[in-house]
Structure formats: structure tokens, C-alpha cells
Amino acid sequence: MRRRNRINQLPDKILHRILSFLTTKEAVTTSILSKRWIHLWISVPNLNFTNITIDSIKSNNKFNESVYSVLASRDGAGYDLDGFHLDIQYVNHHFAYRRSFPHVVKWINIVVRRNLKHLNLNHDIDEPDTYDPERDAYLPQLPTSILTCRTLVSLKLSRFSVEGLLYVSKVEFGFPCLKTLYFDTIYFGCGRNFVLLLCGCPVLEDLQLLNSCQTLSSRQDSEAIQMFQSLTLPNLTRAEIMETLWSHFPLKALSTVKSLSLDTLKLNTHDQTDDEDDDEENPRQRTYIDIPIFHNLTHLKFKNSWGLVVQMLHHCPKLQSLELSKGSRHVREDELGNSAEEPELVPECVSSCLKTCTIRDIGGLQSELILPTFILKNARILQTMKVWSGWMQKKSEIEEKLSPCPKASATCQLFVH
């Protein structure tokens, strides 16, 4: 008796769902299974070209041909496209700049015409000094067709230069459906480009800025400064701004988030902008004012700044999880600011909401222990305190000083690593 092939009995919708978890190359190979599968991959709503390595002219040409073939097959059939994910590793920068990037631009111009919802573009180049914020020629130009793709729900970009927003029609530009925006190593030749882009995302929920740069100059573009200062993102629930050269991101634009990660040396809430006068290496030169109340914030991660944390905690009444680190940068005693003395007032979140606290990179300064000691003494429902030392030889010393500390929470567990 012939055994029945049950998977072939499944409806196309379920088979499309199964194929969507595969790379496009794997999905195409299913066409050999049976007549039912010959053209099934063409109507799969997602194209995933991931884990691609270009290490020769031959591999570059072969990959380019395969992508064009897939796009031509889909385009001819007239199917819409939900997602396009491109992840390429280049072992030689010549393959990227001279032979690949022009094709990537053409592919993007094709897929955005198909009511695209999710776009994820990442290309990595094995070259130590490829990225230079002063020379955007190193990064491929982001196609302007993306800037007029009004169906996008998520946009994740890595290693691009963004220009041209000033010349895109105001009628066409904007992302009315965009909920997720991730930028990693994105160069904005003009600060206004970034401001315009964010202002065009009225329903944004998730924002991530990593290694992305450009600043705004009040002497060059006062209108853009005003736009940035009045920026509102009412639906934002998560934000991560790390390792960026944005030194004036307005805190009030982030005030609705539930989860927030900040590289605070690159954050300034002062209304005035400064340019060459600013000393970014000296946090004492920065003023932190006009911090809004973060009514929804439950998870906060701070990097670099020790002096700002208690001030910030007073504006986070519902905070449950706190992570503080100074990264690779050494903190001097005179840079700790008010954190070098135990605060007079206990933030509401510390006494009534804080459940977990992690403090990383603690060194040999006595003043660095004031903050964990303060939290242990006042956090009544704290469950876990984790302290990580940047110096292994200091671990036992830190543990010896913190272990006898009075704890407001009888169930709190202290871990020193």
C-alpha cells in the first residue's frame, strides 16, 4: 500500500510558513521534492540571503546571479514581499565596493516596490580601518527608494551612508507604519537627515542606534535643532543609544520607554548645542537638565556615567532592573560627582520597586562602592545584587567590604564576580 505524503496535504499558507524559516537558497532547493513544490518557493513572503561569504570574484558573481534569478522569478509572478534579509561577509573590501554594492542597491530598488514590510541589510568587511566617520565614501550610499517605502514596519541597517533626505519629496517621504528602527554604523553626512528621518516615524516603538554618527550645529541649522528638541515618539517602548556620536539626543523623546540603554557620555539633555567648544572627553563639562519622568521605565542600563545615575533614578518611579557599567573607560575619583557621596534622598524606585541591580567594572576606588552600598541599604524588595570587578585581584576585597553591609531586603542575594 502506497504511503500517503502528509506534508503535501498541508495548505500553501502553512508550507509558506515552514519555508519562511529557511534561507532562500534552502527554500529554492525544495523545488526538487515533487510537482507540488516546484513553484511553491516563489510565493514565499520572505527572502533570506544570510550567512553569505564573498571571498572571490567567482563567489561574488555566483551570488549576484542567484539573487537576480530569485528576484526575477518573483517579480514576474507579481507576488508582494513581506521581508528581505541580506547578510554578507566580505573577505576583501574590493569585492564589496567595486563589485557588490552597486548590485545591492539594485536589489533594494526592486524589493521596495513590492509592499515590503521588513528590511534587514547587513554587510561586514574584513578590513580594520574600513569605517571612518570623516570619510563616508567608505560606506555605500543608502538608496533613496528606501526613504519612500511607506509600507515598512521594521528597518534594520548596518554600514551605510545616509544622504538625500533633503531632496526627497515631503509627500513621498516618511515611514507611517515603521515600528522598529535599528542603525549600526550609519553615517549621516548632515545632521538634519537624521532629524528628518526620526520625525518621519510617528508610530516608532523600538529604536536602536549603535556606532552611528553626526552632530547638529546651532550655528549651521537652527531649524533642525528646534525640530530635534521638539521630537516626540509617543509609541516608543524600547531605546538603545550606545557608542554613538550623537551628543544631544533629547531625553524627553525617550520618556515613554519601558526599556532604556544609554551611553551617557554621549548624551546631553541641555537645550543649547555646542560644537567645537565641547569637550566630550570630560563629562564634568556636560550639564544634565530637564530629565523627564519615565513613567513606564522598568529596565535601565547606563554606560560610562556614574555621577548621573542617582539623579536619573529619581525620574524612574517604576524601575525594577538597573545595570550600570563604565565600559572600557577608566573612571577617576573626581569624575564620580555626587555618586562619591551617599545621596541624601532615596529615589522612590529604589525603596519600593527595584528587584535586580548589576554594577560592572568596579575597580579599586572606595567611592565606587558607595552606590551598591546605598542600594543594598535602601532597596526593600531587592532580590539580586551583582557586582563585577574589572580587576580580579579586587574581587575578594570588594566582597569583604560589601558582605557586611546592612540590607533592607532580607531575601537579597549578593554576588561578586
LUMDONU-999958 format. One record per residue (C-alpha): residue in one letter; x, y, z; residue number from 1. Coordinates in Angstrom, 1 decimal. Layout:
BEGIN
+------+--------+--------+--------+------+
: resn :      x :      y :      z : resi :
+------+--------+--------+--------+------+
:    A :      X :      Y :      Z :  NUM :
...
+------+--------+--------+--------+------+
This chain:
BEGIN
+------+--------+--------+--------+------+
: resn :      x :      y :      z : resi :
+------+--------+--------+--------+------+
:    M :    0.0 :    0.0 :    0.0 :    1 :
:    R :    1.4 :    3.4 :   -1.0 :    2 :
:    R :    2.2 :    5.6 :    2.0 :    3 :
:    R :    0.4 :    9.0 :    1.9 :    4 :
:    N :    2.7 :   12.1 :    1.9 :    5 :
:    R :    1.1 :   14.1 :    4.6 :    6 :
:    I :    3.2 :   17.2 :    4.2 :    7 :
:    N :    1.9 :   17.6 :    0.7 :    8 :
:    Q :   -1.6 :   17.7 :    2.0 :    9 :
:    L :   -0.9 :   20.9 :    4.0 :   10 :
:    P :   -2.3 :   24.2 :    2.7 :   11 :
:    D :    0.1 :   26.6 :    1.0 :   12 :
:    K :   -0.2 :   29.0 :    3.9 :   13 :
:    I :    1.4 :   26.5 :    6.3 :   14 :
:    L :    4.0 :   25.4 :    3.8 :   15 :
:    H :    5.0 :   29.1 :    3.2 :   16 :
:    R :    5.3 :   29.4 :    7.0 :   17 :
:    I :    7.7 :   26.4 :    7.1 :   18 :
:    L :    9.8 :   27.8 :    4.1 :   19 :
:    S :   10.0 :   31.2 :    5.7 :   20 :
:    F :   12.3 :   29.7 :    8.4 :   21 :
:    L :   14.8 :   28.6 :    5.7 :   22 :
:    T :   17.3 :   30.7 :    3.8 :   23 :
:    T :   16.1 :   31.4 :    0.3 :   24 :
:    K :   18.8 :   29.1 :   -1.1 :   25 :
:    E :   17.3 :   26.2 :    1.0 :   26 :
:    A :   13.8 :   27.2 :    0.1 :   27 :
:    V :   14.7 :   27.1 :   -3.7 :   28 :
:    T :   16.1 :   23.5 :   -3.3 :   29 :
:    T :   12.7 :   22.2 :   -2.1 :   30 :
:    S :   11.5 :   22.6 :   -5.7 :   31 :
:    I :   13.0 :   19.1 :   -6.4 :   32 :
:    L :   10.8 :   17.4 :   -3.9 :   33 :
:    S :    7.7 :   17.0 :   -6.1 :   34 :
:    K :    5.5 :   18.8 :   -8.6 :   35 :
:    R :    3.7 :   20.4 :   -5.6 :   36 :
:    W :    6.9 :   22.1 :   -4.6 :   37 :
:    I :    8.3 :   23.3 :   -8.0 :   38 :
:    H :    6.9 :   26.8 :   -7.8 :   39 :
:    L :    6.0 :   27.0 :   -4.1 :   40 :
:    W :    9.1 :   28.8 :   -3.1 :   41 :
:    I :    8.4 :   31.7 :   -5.5 :   42 :
:    S :    5.4 :   32.8 :   -3.4 :   43 :
:    V :    7.1 :   32.6 :    0.0 :   44 :
:    P :    6.7 :   36.0 :    1.5 :   45 :
:    N :   10.3 :   36.3 :    2.8 :   46 :
:    L :   13.7 :   36.3 :    1.1 :   47 :
:    N :   16.6 :   35.5 :    3.4 :   48 :
:    F :   20.1 :   35.7 :    2.0 :   49 :
:    T :   22.0 :   35.1 :    5.2 :   50 :
:    N :   25.5 :   33.7 :    6.2 :   51 :
:    I :   26.8 :   34.7 :    2.8 :   52 :
:    T :   30.6 :   34.9 :    2.4 :   53 :
:    I :   32.2 :   36.5 :   -0.6 :   54 :
:    D :   35.8 :   35.5 :   -0.9 :   55 :
:    S :   36.5 :   35.6 :   -4.6 :   56 :
:    I :   35.3 :   37.1 :   -7.8 :   57 :
:    K :   33.7 :   33.8 :   -8.7 :   58 :
:    S :   31.7 :   33.6 :   -5.5 :   59 :
:    N :   30.7 :   37.2 :   -5.9 :   60 :
:    N :   29.4 :   36.7 :   -9.4 :   61 :
:    K :   27.7 :   33.5 :   -8.5 :   62 :
:    F :   25.8 :   35.1 :   -5.6 :   63 :
:    N :   24.8 :   38.1 :   -7.7 :   64 :
:    E :   23.4 :   35.9 :  -10.4 :   65 :
:    S :   21.4 :   33.8 :   -7.8 :   66 :
:    V :   19.8 :   36.9 :   -6.2 :   67 :
:    Y :   18.9 :   38.3 :   -9.6 :   68 :
:    S :   17.4 :   35.0 :  -10.6 :   69 :
:    V :   15.3 :   34.8 :   -7.5 :   70 :
:    L :   14.1 :   38.4 :   -7.8 :   71 :
:    A :   13.2 :   38.0 :  -11.5 :   72 :
:    S :   11.2 :   34.8 :  -10.7 :   73 :
:    R :    9.2 :   36.6 :   -8.0 :   74 :
:    D :    8.8 :   39.8 :   -9.9 :   75 :
:    G :    7.5 :   38.0 :  -12.9 :   76 :
:    A :    4.9 :   36.3 :  -10.8 :   77 :
:    G :    3.8 :   39.6 :   -9.2 :   78 :
:    Y :    3.9 :   38.5 :   -5.6 :   79 :
:    D :    4.2 :   41.0 :   -2.7 :   80 :
:    L :    7.2 :   40.7 :   -0.4 :   81 :
:    D :    7.0 :   40.8 :    3.4 :   82 :
:    G :   10.7 :   40.6 :    4.2 :   83 :
:    F :   14.1 :   40.9 :    2.7 :   84 :
:    H :   17.1 :   40.0 :    4.7 :   85 :
:    L :   20.6 :   40.4 :    3.4 :   86 :
:    D :   23.7 :   39.4 :    5.5 :   87 :
:    I :   27.1 :   39.3 :    3.6 :   88 :
:    Q :   30.6 :   38.9 :    4.9 :   89 :
:    Y :   33.3 :   40.2 :    2.5 :   90 :
:    V :   36.9 :   39.0 :    3.0 :   91 :
:    N :   38.2 :   41.7 :    0.6 :   92 :
:    H :   36.9 :   45.3 :    0.5 :   93 :
:    H :   37.3 :   45.4 :   -3.3 :   94 :
:    F :   34.6 :   42.8 :   -3.7 :   95 :
:    A :   32.3 :   45.0 :   -1.7 :   96 :
:    Y :   32.9 :   48.4 :   -3.0 :   97 :
:    R :   33.6 :   47.7 :   -6.7 :   98 :
:    R :   31.6 :   44.6 :   -7.4 :   99 :
:    S :   28.8 :   44.1 :   -4.9 :  100 :
:    F :   27.4 :   47.4 :   -3.6 :  101 :
:    P :   26.0 :   48.6 :   -7.0 :  102 :
:    H :   24.1 :   45.3 :   -7.2 :  103 :
:    V :   22.8 :   45.6 :   -3.6 :  104 :
:    V :   21.3 :   49.0 :   -4.5 :  105 :
:    K :   19.5 :   47.5 :   -7.5 :  106 :
:    W :   18.1 :   44.7 :   -5.4 :  107 :
:    I :   16.8 :   47.1 :   -2.8 :  108 :
:    N :   15.1 :   49.2 :   -5.6 :  109 :
:    I :   13.4 :   46.1 :   -6.7 :  110 :
:    V :   12.1 :   44.7 :   -3.4 :  111 :
:    V :   10.8 :   48.0 :   -2.0 :  112 :
:    R :    8.3 :   48.1 :   -4.9 :  113 :
:    R :    6.6 :   45.0 :   -3.6 :  114 :
:    N :    4.9 :   46.5 :   -0.5 :  115 :
:    L :    7.9 :   45.4 :    1.6 :  116 :
:    K :    7.3 :   45.3 :    5.4 :  117 :
:    H :   10.7 :   44.2 :    6.8 :  118 :
:    L :   14.1 :   45.2 :    5.5 :  119 :
:    N :   17.3 :   43.9 :    7.2 :  120 :
:    L :   20.6 :   44.8 :    5.5 :  121 :
:    N :   24.0 :   44.0 :    6.9 :  122 :
:    H :   27.4 :   43.7 :    5.2 :  123 :
:    D :   30.6 :   43.2 :    7.1 :  124 :
:    I :   34.0 :   43.7 :    5.6 :  125 :
:    D :   37.3 :   42.2 :    6.9 :  126 :
:    E :   39.2 :   45.4 :    7.0 :  127 :
:    P :   40.3 :   47.0 :   10.3 :  128 :
:    D :   40.0 :   50.6 :    9.3 :  129 :
:    T :   37.1 :   50.5 :    6.8 :  130 :
:    Y :   34.9 :   52.8 :    8.8 :  131 :
:    D :   36.0 :   56.4 :    9.2 :  132 :
:    P :   33.3 :   58.9 :   10.2 :  133 :
:    E :   35.1 :   61.6 :    8.3 :  134 :
:    R :   35.1 :   59.7 :    5.0 :  135 :
:    D :   31.6 :   58.5 :    4.2 :  136 :
:    A :   32.9 :   57.2 :    0.8 :  137 :
:    Y :   33.8 :   54.1 :    2.7 :  138 :
:    L :   30.2 :   53.3 :    3.2 :  139 :
:    P :   27.7 :   52.6 :    0.5 :  140 :
:    Q :   25.0 :   55.2 :   -0.1 :  141 :
:    L :   21.6 :   54.2 :    1.2 :  142 :
:    P :   19.2 :   54.0 :   -1.8 :  143 :
:    T :   16.6 :   56.8 :   -1.7 :  144 :
:    S :   14.0 :   54.3 :   -2.7 :  145 :
:    I :   14.0 :   53.1 :    1.0 :  146 :
:    L :   13.1 :   56.6 :    2.1 :  147 :
:    T :    9.9 :   56.5 :    0.2 :  148 :
:    C :    8.9 :   52.9 :    1.1 :  149 :
:    R :    5.8 :   53.7 :    3.2 :  150 :
:    T :    4.9 :   50.1 :    3.9 :  151 :
:    L :    8.0 :   49.4 :    6.0 :  152 :
:    V :    7.3 :   48.0 :    9.5 :  153 :
:    S :   10.9 :   47.3 :   10.5 :  154 :
:    L :   14.1 :   48.7 :    9.1 :  155 :
:    K :   17.5 :   47.3 :   10.3 :  156 :
:    L :   20.6 :   48.8 :    8.6 :  157 :
:    S :   24.3 :   48.2 :    9.1 :  158 :
:    R :   27.1 :   50.1 :    7.4 :  159 :
:    F :   25.5 :   52.7 :    5.2 :  160 :
:    S :   25.8 :   56.4 :    4.5 :  161 :
:    V :   22.5 :   58.3 :    4.5 :  162 :
:    E :   22.1 :   61.3 :    2.3 :  163 :
:    G :   19.4 :   62.8 :    0.2 :  164 :
:    L :   16.6 :   63.2 :    2.7 :  165 :
:    L :   16.6 :   66.9 :    2.0 :  166 :
:    Y :   15.8 :   66.3 :   -1.6 :  167 :
:    V :   13.1 :   63.7 :   -1.2 :  168 :
:    S :    9.6 :   64.9 :   -1.8 :  169 :
:    K :    7.8 :   65.7 :    1.5 :  170 :
:    V :    4.7 :   64.0 :    0.1 :  171 :
:    E :    6.6 :   60.7 :   -0.6 :  172 :
:    F :    9.0 :   60.6 :    2.4 :  173 :
:    G :    8.0 :   59.1 :    5.7 :  174 :
:    F :    7.5 :   55.8 :    7.4 :  175 :
:    P :    3.9 :   55.9 :    8.7 :  176 :
:    C :    4.0 :   52.1 :    9.6 :  177 :
:    L :    7.6 :   51.8 :   10.9 :  178 :
:    K :    7.7 :   50.3 :   14.4 :  179 :
:    T :   11.3 :   49.1 :   14.6 :  180 :
:    L :   14.4 :   51.1 :   13.6 :  181 :
:    Y :   18.0 :   49.7 :   14.1 :  182 :
:    F :   21.0 :   51.6 :   12.9 :  183 :
:    D :   24.5 :   50.2 :   13.3 :  184 :
:    T :   27.5 :   52.1 :   11.9 :  185 :
:    I :   25.3 :   54.5 :    9.9 :  186 :
:    Y :   26.9 :   57.8 :    8.8 :  187 :
:    F :   24.7 :   60.9 :    8.3 :  188 :
:    G :   26.5 :   63.4 :    6.2 :  189 :
:    C :   24.1 :   66.0 :    7.5 :  190 :
:    G :   22.6 :   66.1 :   11.0 :  191 :
:    R :   19.3 :   67.3 :    9.6 :  192 :
:    N :   19.0 :   64.0 :    7.6 :  193 :
:    F :   18.8 :   62.1 :   10.9 :  194 :
:    V :   16.3 :   64.5 :   12.4 :  195 :
:    L :   14.0 :   64.3 :    9.4 :  196 :
:    L :   14.2 :   60.6 :    9.4 :  197 :
:    L :   13.1 :   60.3 :   13.0 :  198 :
:    C :   10.4 :   62.9 :   12.6 :  199 :
:    G :    9.0 :   60.7 :    9.8 :  200 :
:    C :    8.4 :   57.7 :   12.2 :  201 :
:    P :    5.3 :   58.6 :   14.1 :  202 :
:    V :    4.5 :   55.1 :   15.4 :  203 :
:    L :    8.1 :   54.0 :   16.2 :  204 :
:    E :    8.2 :   51.5 :   19.1 :  205 :
:    D :   11.8 :   50.2 :   19.1 :  206 :
:    L :   14.9 :   52.4 :   18.4 :  207 :
:    Q :   18.5 :   51.3 :   18.4 :  208 :
:    L :   21.4 :   53.5 :   17.5 :  209 :
:    L :   24.9 :   51.9 :   17.6 :  210 :
:    N :   28.1 :   53.4 :   16.3 :  211 :
:    S :   26.2 :   55.9 :   14.3 :  212 :
:    C :   27.2 :   59.5 :   14.0 :  213 :
:    Q :   26.7 :   63.1 :   13.1 :  214 :
:    T :   26.1 :   66.1 :   15.2 :  215 :
:    L :   23.9 :   69.2 :   14.9 :  216 :
:    S :   25.3 :   72.6 :   14.9 :  217 :
:    S :   23.2 :   75.5 :   16.1 :  218 :
:    R :   25.2 :   77.9 :   14.0 :  219 :
:    Q :   24.5 :   75.8 :   10.9 :  220 :
:    D :   21.0 :   74.6 :   11.2 :  221 :
:    S :   18.9 :   76.2 :   14.0 :  222 :
:    E :   15.6 :   74.9 :   12.4 :  223 :
:    A :   16.8 :   71.3 :   12.6 :  224 :
:    I :   17.8 :   71.9 :   16.2 :  225 :
:    Q :   14.3 :   73.1 :   17.1 :  226 :
:    M :   12.8 :   70.0 :   15.3 :  227 :
:    F :   15.1 :   67.7 :   17.3 :  228 :
:    Q :   14.3 :   69.4 :   20.6 :  229 :
:    S :   10.6 :   69.1 :   20.0 :  230 :
:    L :   10.8 :   65.5 :   18.7 :  231 :
:    T :    8.1 :   63.2 :   20.2 :  232 :
:    L :    7.9 :   59.4 :   19.8 :  233 :
:    P :    4.7 :   58.6 :   21.7 :  234 :
:    N :    4.7 :   54.9 :   21.0 :  235 :
:    L :    8.3 :   54.2 :   21.9 :  236 :
:    T :    8.7 :   51.3 :   24.3 :  237 :
:    R :   12.4 :   50.4 :   23.9 :  238 :
:    A :   15.5 :   52.5 :   23.1 :  239 :
:    E :   19.2 :   51.7 :   23.0 :  240 :
:    I :   21.7 :   54.5 :   22.2 :  241 :
:    M :   25.2 :   53.2 :   22.6 :  242 :
:    E :   28.6 :   54.1 :   21.2 :  243 :
:    T :   27.2 :   56.9 :   19.1 :  244 :
:    L :   28.5 :   60.4 :   18.3 :  245 :
:    W :   25.1 :   61.9 :   19.0 :  246 :
:    S :   25.8 :   64.1 :   21.9 :  247 :
:    H :   22.4 :   65.9 :   22.2 :  248 :
:    F :   19.7 :   63.3 :   21.9 :  249 :
:    P :   16.7 :   64.7 :   23.7 :  250 :
:    L :   15.7 :   62.6 :   26.7 :  251 :
:    K :   12.1 :   63.7 :   26.5 :  252 :
:    A :   11.7 :   61.9 :   23.2 :  253 :
:    L :   12.5 :   58.7 :   25.1 :  254 :
:    S :   10.3 :   59.3 :   28.0 :  255 :
:    T :    7.6 :   56.7 :   27.1 :  256 :
:    V :   10.0 :   53.7 :   27.0 :  257 :
:    K :    9.9 :   50.6 :   29.2 :  258 :
:    S :   13.5 :   49.6 :   28.5 :  259 :
:    L :   16.3 :   52.1 :   28.0 :  260 :
:    S :   20.1 :   51.7 :   27.4 :  261 :
:    L :   22.2 :   54.8 :   27.3 :  262 :
:    D :   25.9 :   55.6 :   26.7 :  263 :
:    T :   25.7 :   58.6 :   28.9 :  264 :
:    L :   29.0 :   60.2 :   27.9 :  265 :
:    K :   27.3 :   60.8 :   24.5 :  266 :
:    L :   24.1 :   62.0 :   25.9 :  267 :
:    N :   23.3 :   65.6 :   26.8 :  268 :
:    T :   19.9 :   67.0 :   27.7 :  269 :
:    H :   21.0 :   70.6 :   27.6 :  270 :
:    D :   18.8 :   72.7 :   25.3 :  271 :
:    Q :   21.8 :   74.5 :   23.9 :  272 :
:    T :   24.0 :   72.8 :   21.3 :  273 :
:    D :   27.7 :   73.1 :   21.3 :  274 :
:    D :   30.3 :   72.2 :   18.7 :  275 :
:    E :   34.0 :   72.6 :   18.9 :  276 :
:    D :   33.7 :   74.1 :   22.3 :  277 :
:    D :   32.5 :   70.8 :   23.7 :  278 :
:    D :   35.0 :   68.6 :   25.5 :  279 :
:    E :   33.4 :   65.1 :   25.0 :  280 :
:    E :   36.2 :   63.5 :   27.0 :  281 :
:    N :   35.3 :   65.4 :   30.1 :  282 :
:    P :   31.9 :   64.6 :   31.5 :  283 :
:    R :   32.2 :   67.4 :   34.0 :  284 :
:    Q :   31.8 :   69.9 :   31.2 :  285 :
:    R :   28.3 :   68.5 :   30.4 :  286 :
:    T :   25.1 :   69.6 :   32.2 :  287 :
:    Y :   22.2 :   67.2 :   32.6 :  288 :
:    I :   19.0 :   69.1 :   33.0 :  289 :
:    D :   15.3 :   68.7 :   32.1 :  290 :
:    I :   15.2 :   65.0 :   32.7 :  291 :
:    P :   11.6 :   63.9 :   32.2 :  292 :
:    I :    9.7 :   61.5 :   34.3 :  293 :
:    F :    9.9 :   58.0 :   32.8 :  294 :
:    H :    6.5 :   56.7 :   34.0 :  295 :
:    N :    6.8 :   53.4 :   32.2 :  296 :
:    L :   10.5 :   52.6 :   32.6 :  297 :
:    T :   11.2 :   49.2 :   34.3 :  298 :
:    H :   14.7 :   48.3 :   32.8 :  299 :
:    L :   17.5 :   50.8 :   32.7 :  300 :
:    K :   21.1 :   50.3 :   31.5 :  301 :
:    F :   23.7 :   53.0 :   31.9 :  302 :
:    K :   27.2 :   53.0 :   30.5 :  303 :
:    N :   30.0 :   55.3 :   31.4 :  304 :
:    S :   28.4 :   57.9 :   33.7 :  305 :
:    W :   28.4 :   57.3 :   37.5 :  306 :
:    G :   27.5 :   60.8 :   38.6 :  307 :
:    L :   24.2 :   60.9 :   36.7 :  308 :
:    V :   22.6 :   57.6 :   37.9 :  309 :
:    V :   21.0 :   58.7 :   41.2 :  310 :
:    Q :   19.6 :   61.8 :   39.5 :  311 :
:    M :   18.1 :   59.6 :   36.8 :  312 :
:    L :   16.7 :   57.2 :   39.3 :  313 :
:    H :   14.6 :   60.0 :   40.9 :  314 :
:    H :   12.8 :   60.2 :   37.5 :  315 :
:    C :   12.1 :   56.5 :   37.1 :  316 :
:    P :    9.4 :   55.7 :   39.7 :  317 :
:    K :    8.7 :   52.1 :   38.4 :  318 :
:    L :   12.2 :   50.9 :   37.8 :  319 :
:    Q :   12.7 :   47.2 :   38.5 :  320 :
:    S :   16.1 :   46.4 :   36.9 :  321 :
:    L :   19.2 :   48.6 :   36.9 :  322 :
:    E :   22.5 :   47.8 :   35.1 :  323 :
:    L :   25.5 :   50.2 :   35.4 :  324 :
:    S :   28.9 :   50.0 :   33.8 :  325 :
:    K :   31.7 :   52.3 :   32.8 :  326 :
:    G :   32.8 :   50.1 :   29.9 :  327 :
:    S :   36.4 :   50.2 :   28.9 :  328 :
:    R :   36.9 :   53.7 :   30.2 :  329 :
:    H :   38.6 :   54.3 :   33.5 :  330 :
:    V :   36.7 :   56.5 :   35.9 :  331 :
:    R :   38.7 :   58.8 :   38.1 :  332 :
:    E :   37.7 :   59.8 :   41.6 :  333 :
:    D :   36.9 :   63.4 :   40.6 :  334 :
:    E :   34.6 :   62.2 :   37.8 :  335 :
:    L :   32.2 :   60.4 :   40.1 :  336 :
:    G :   30.4 :   63.6 :   41.0 :  337 :
:    N :   27.6 :   63.2 :   43.5 :  338 :
:    S :   28.0 :   59.5 :   43.5 :  339 :
:    A :   31.2 :   59.9 :   45.6 :  340 :
:    E :   28.9 :   60.8 :   48.5 :  341 :
:    E :   25.9 :   58.8 :   49.7 :  342 :
:    P :   22.7 :   60.5 :   48.4 :  343 :
:    E :   20.6 :   62.3 :   50.9 :  344 :
:    L :   17.3 :   61.3 :   49.3 :  345 :
:    V :   16.3 :   57.7 :   48.4 :  346 :
:    P :   14.7 :   57.5 :   44.9 :  347 :
:    E :   11.2 :   56.1 :   45.1 :  348 :
:    C :   12.1 :   53.2 :   42.7 :  349 :
:    V :   15.0 :   52.1 :   44.9 :  350 :
:    S :   12.9 :   51.8 :   48.0 :  351 :
:    S :    9.8 :   50.3 :   46.5 :  352 :
:    C :   10.4 :   48.7 :   43.0 :  353 :
:    L :   14.0 :   47.8 :   42.4 :  354 :
:    K :   14.4 :   44.0 :   42.2 :  355 :
:    T :   17.7 :   43.4 :   40.4 :  356 :
:    C :   20.9 :   45.5 :   40.2 :  357 :
:    T :   24.1 :   44.8 :   38.3 :  358 :
:    I :   27.1 :   47.1 :   38.6 :  359 :
:    R :   30.1 :   46.3 :   36.3 :  360 :
:    D :   33.7 :   47.3 :   36.0 :  361 :
:    I :   34.2 :   48.3 :   39.7 :  362 :
:    G :   37.9 :   48.9 :   40.3 :  363 :
:    G :   39.9 :   49.9 :   43.3 :  364 :
:    L :   38.2 :   53.2 :   44.3 :  365 :
:    Q :   36.4 :   53.2 :   47.6 :  366 :
:    S :   33.9 :   55.7 :   46.2 :  367 :
:    E :   32.8 :   53.1 :   43.6 :  368 :
:    L :   31.3 :   51.1 :   46.4 :  369 :
:    I :   29.1 :   53.9 :   47.7 :  370 :
:    L :   26.4 :   53.3 :   45.1 :  371 :
:    P :   26.0 :   49.5 :   45.6 :  372 :
:    T :   26.1 :   50.1 :   49.4 :  373 :
:    F :   23.4 :   52.7 :   49.1 :  374 :
:    I :   21.2 :   50.4 :   47.1 :  375 :
:    L :   21.7 :   47.5 :   49.4 :  376 :
:    K :   20.8 :   49.7 :   52.4 :  377 :
:    N :   17.6 :   51.1 :   50.9 :  378 :
:    A :   16.1 :   48.6 :   48.3 :  379 :
:    R :   13.4 :   46.9 :   50.3 :  380 :
:    I :   12.4 :   44.3 :   47.7 :  381 :
:    L :   15.8 :   43.8 :   46.0 :  382 :
:    Q :   16.3 :   40.2 :   45.0 :  383 :
:    T :   19.7 :   40.2 :   43.4 :  384 :
:    M :   22.8 :   42.4 :   43.5 :  385 :
:    K :   25.6 :   41.5 :   41.2 :  386 :
:    V :   28.9 :   43.3 :   41.3 :  387 :
:    W :   31.6 :   42.7 :   38.7 :  388 :
:    S :   35.1 :   43.8 :   39.2 :  389 :
:    G :   37.4 :   44.9 :   36.4 :  390 :
:    W :   40.3 :   43.7 :   38.4 :  391 :
:    M :   40.3 :   40.1 :   39.5 :  392 :
:    Q :   42.6 :   40.8 :   42.4 :  393 :
:    K :   40.0 :   43.2 :   43.8 :  394 :
:    K :   37.2 :   40.7 :   43.9 :  395 :
:    S :   37.9 :   39.4 :   47.5 :  396 :
:    E :   38.4 :   43.0 :   48.7 :  397 :
:    I :   35.1 :   44.1 :   47.2 :  398 :
:    E :   33.3 :   41.1 :   48.6 :  399 :
:    E :   34.8 :   41.7 :   52.1 :  400 :
:    K :   33.5 :   45.3 :   52.1 :  401 :
:    L :   30.0 :   44.7 :   50.7 :  402 :
:    S :   29.1 :   41.5 :   52.5 :  403 :
:    P :   28.7 :   43.1 :   56.0 :  404 :
:    C :   26.7 :   45.9 :   54.5 :  405 :
:    P :   23.1 :   46.2 :   56.0 :  406 :
:    K :   20.5 :   45.1 :   53.6 :  407 :
:    A :   16.9 :   46.4 :   53.5 :  408 :
:    S :   15.8 :   43.3 :   51.8 :  409 :
:    A :   16.1 :   40.1 :   53.9 :  410 :
:    T :   15.9 :   37.9 :   50.7 :  411 :
:    C :   18.5 :   39.8 :   48.7 :  412 :
:    Q :   21.4 :   37.7 :   47.3 :  413 :
:    L :   24.8 :   39.4 :   46.8 :  414 :
:    F :   27.1 :   38.1 :   44.1 :  415 :
:    V :   30.6 :   39.4 :   43.5 :  416 :
:    H :   32.4 :   38.3 :   40.3 :  417 :
+------+--------+--------+--------+------+
